[in-house]
Amino acid sequence: MIYVDLHLHSFYSDGVNSPTHVVQKAKSNGLKRISLTDHDSLDGFAEALEESNKLGIDLMPGVEITTIDYHMLGYNFDVTDDNFRSFVKYSQSLQAEVCKARVDKLQDYGVPINFEDVENNFPKSTLGKIAILRTMLSDENCTQYFKEQHGDVDVKQI
């Protein structure tokens, strides 16, 4: 039996590991075929491909495109196709706009967060809800705000 995982994320989207580490972890878990399907990003593919070639894992090109209503997985495309790469970058730019609007809405509610902090905390990542949440959880002003608003909560359990 061949074990596969065709839905993996690196720090180029909402994962926490480098593409190299994702491939290494896949190898240590006995996977033979994987696909790095970062949200609206192909930025980790070359790094993942280099490591997968070293470790003998079959890497299928993949991406998770965010739409208004859902996420759409795409596989086995030509990663060098400039039109497709432009489409993915466009989708990534739309996600940054949505992320900025979400941060603005949080500010309207009094949450002491700013978009620049999200960008600085996740410079390589497609920005989304997870980047906002992780920024809030790591920011002393935000955690203090939540404690003031919601009592003595342990934000590390969120």
C-alpha positions as CSV (number, residue, x, y, z in Angstrom):
1,M,0.0,0.0,0.0
2,I,1.2,3.5,-0.8
3,Y,0.4,6.3,1.6
4,V,-0.3,9.8,0.3
5,D,-1.3,13.2,1.6
6,L,-2.5,15.6,-1.0
7,H,-3.4,18.5,1.3
8,L,-0.4,19.9,3.2
9,H,0.5,23.5,4.2
10,S,3.7,25.2,5.0
11,F,4.4,28.6,6.5
12,Y,3.7,30.1,3.1
13,S,0.1,29.8,4.0
14,D,-1.4,28.8,7.4
15,G,1.1,26.1,8.3
16,V,4.0,26.6,10.7
17,N,6.8,24.6,9.1
18,S,9.0,25.3,6.1
19,P,8.4,23.3,2.9
20,T,11.6,21.4,3.7
21,H,10.3,20.4,7.1
22,V,6.9,19.4,5.7
23,V,8.6,17.0,3.2
24,Q,10.8,15.6,6.0
25,K,7.8,15.0,8.2
26,A,6.0,13.3,5.4
27,K,9.0,11.0,4.9
28,S,9.2,10.2,8.6
29,N,5.5,9.4,8.5
30,G,5.9,6.9,5.7
31,L,4.3,8.9,2.9
32,K,5.3,8.2,-0.7
33,R,3.4,10.9,-2.5
34,I,2.4,14.4,-1.3
35,S,1.2,17.7,-2.5
36,L,2.0,21.1,-0.9
37,T,-1.3,22.9,-1.2
38,D,-0.6,26.3,0.4
39,H,-3.4,28.8,0.3
40,D,-3.0,31.0,-2.8
41,S,0.7,30.5,-3.0
42,L,3.2,28.5,-5.0
43,D,6.2,30.0,-3.2
44,G,7.1,26.8,-1.3
45,F,7.0,24.4,-4.3
46,A,10.6,24.7,-5.4
47,E,12.0,24.2,-1.9
48,A,9.6,21.2,-1.3
49,L,10.6,19.7,-4.7
50,E,14.3,19.9,-3.9
51,E,13.8,18.1,-0.6
52,S,11.4,15.6,-2.0
53,N,13.9,14.7,-4.7
54,K,16.5,14.2,-2.0
55,L,14.2,12.0,0.1
56,G,12.6,10.0,-2.7
57,I,9.0,11.3,-2.2
58,D,6.8,12.1,-5.2
59,L,5.7,15.7,-5.0
60,M,2.6,16.6,-7.0
61,P,2.1,20.3,-7.8
62,G,-0.8,21.7,-5.7
63,V,-2.4,24.9,-4.5
64,E,-5.5,25.8,-2.5
65,I,-7.3,28.7,-4.1
66,T,-9.6,30.7,-1.8
67,T,-12.8,31.8,-3.3
68,I,-15.7,33.8,-1.8
69,D,-17.6,30.7,-0.7
70,Y,-15.0,27.9,-0.4
71,H,-11.5,26.6,-0.9
72,M,-10.7,24.9,-4.2
73,L,-7.8,22.5,-4.5
74,G,-5.9,22.3,-7.7
75,Y,-3.4,19.6,-8.6
76,N,-0.8,18.5,-11.2
77,F,-0.6,21.8,-13.2
78,D,2.4,23.3,-14.9
79,V,4.2,25.3,-12.1
80,T,6.1,27.3,-14.7
81,D,2.9,28.6,-16.5
82,D,3.1,32.3,-16.1
83,N,-0.6,32.8,-16.6
84,F,-1.4,30.4,-13.8
85,R,1.3,31.9,-11.5
86,S,-0.2,35.3,-12.1
87,F,-3.7,34.0,-11.2
88,V,-2.4,32.6,-8.0
89,K,-0.6,35.8,-7.1
90,Y,-3.9,37.7,-7.9
91,S,-5.8,35.4,-5.6
92,Q,-3.1,36.0,-2.9
93,S,-3.5,39.8,-3.3
94,L,-7.3,39.5,-2.8
95,Q,-6.7,37.5,0.4
96,A,-4.5,40.3,1.7
97,E,-7.3,42.8,1.0
98,V,-9.8,40.6,2.9
99,C,-7.3,40.2,5.8
100,K,-6.9,44.0,6.0
101,A,-10.7,44.5,6.1
102,R,-10.9,41.9,8.9
103,V,-8.3,43.7,10.9
104,D,-10.1,47.0,10.3
105,K,-13.3,45.4,11.6
106,L,-11.5,44.2,14.7
107,Q,-10.2,47.7,15.3
108,D,-13.8,49.0,15.0
109,Y,-14.6,46.7,17.9
110,G,-11.7,48.0,19.9
111,V,-9.2,45.2,19.4
112,P,-5.7,46.8,19.5
113,I,-4.3,45.1,16.4
114,N,-3.0,46.6,13.2
115,F,-2.5,45.1,9.7
116,E,1.2,46.0,9.7
117,D,1.8,43.7,12.7
118,V,0.1,40.8,10.8
119,E,2.2,41.5,7.7
120,N,5.4,41.7,9.8
121,N,4.6,38.5,11.8
122,F,3.9,36.6,8.5
123,P,6.1,38.1,5.8
124,K,6.1,35.0,3.6
125,S,2.6,33.9,4.2
126,T,-0.7,34.3,2.4
127,L,-2.5,36.5,5.0
128,G,-5.7,35.2,6.4
129,K,-7.7,34.4,9.6
130,I,-4.9,32.2,11.1
131,A,-2.3,35.0,10.7
132,I,-4.7,37.4,12.4
133,L,-5.4,35.0,15.3
134,R,-1.7,34.2,15.8
135,T,-0.8,37.9,15.7
136,M,-3.4,38.6,18.4
137,L,-2.3,35.7,20.6
138,S,1.3,36.8,20.4
139,D,0.6,40.5,21.0
140,E,0.6,41.7,24.6
141,N,-1.8,44.5,24.0
142,C,-4.3,42.1,22.3
143,T,-4.1,39.5,25.1
144,Q,-4.6,42.2,27.7
145,Y,-7.6,43.5,25.8
146,F,-9.1,40.0,25.8
147,K,-8.5,39.6,29.5
148,E,-10.2,42.9,30.2
149,Q,-13.2,42.1,27.9
150,H,-13.6,38.4,28.8
151,G,-12.1,37.9,32.2
152,D,-9.2,35.8,33.1
153,V,-9.0,33.7,30.0
154,D,-5.9,31.6,29.1
155,V,-5.3,32.8,25.5
156,K,-2.8,30.0,25.0
157,Q,-5.8,27.5,25.1
158,I,-7.6,29.2,22.2
